[in-house]
Every structure is written in structure tokens, then in C-alpha cells.
């Protein structure tokens, strides 16, 4: 995970319109894709810190999501949990 200047598509590099002041990139290598819903549909959060989460899909074995944050580049923590397996991203409130 890292802060990036903008959200963009892998391969083409075309920009992705994303709400928020800062962009946090979540990249997961070798992730199995079990996604069967609408592709590339942004998720808007009721949490005031998060503006939007955009699932950018998988490209060359890497699954990527962009998180639009309503502040500057704040601290974050990542934890993996089991039963069920999931990744938790905790972003500091500004």
C-alpha cells in the first residue's frame, strides 16, 4: 500500500476519476478473484475520512483498489484477518 499522486488504469495509464483529496493505492499480488458483481463500480463511504473506494480490477496477477481520502496523506495501518480471510485498512482521521 502506498500513497499515489492519482488513480490510473494499469496497462493504459489512463486516469480514473476518484473523489477525495488524496489517493491510497491497495495492491494485492497473487490474489484470487472471486468478484462476480458489477465491474469497476465505486463504493461511497458514510465514513467522513473516506470519500470513495474504487475497485480497479486485476492486471497481470495484481488486484488493485484505490481509496480516495478526504484529507492529506495521513497515517494508515494494514491488518490481515482470517475466518473469513480479509484485509483491513485503518486510515487515521484528519
Steps between C-alpha positions, in 0.01 A plus 500: 500500500617845421388854436495589130451829317197377305294191426566348158433182304779245473606439145364819347588745777175685435377695803215377719268771636507453877346714771723618784803717563758217520522155341608182680582203274434148629683238290467128570733264314379149407146566626228262383211692351159393627331818385176439315323835536496807277854579390670821603209635700623754758392465862417816689560497874291655777828533693613866473868405456431292186355663188494194274643153444554404136567133411729528196504126435795272430780538248789256458423325830469814714163607641473876562261729681526873548376673813415869469569670837343833603825642639871508434721193523430379853628190678347159431530147634437171317397175668408163353232293673365148455165320521415650257825615339505877457724803496423788737623850416479745791550861387560771762236768527632844417 
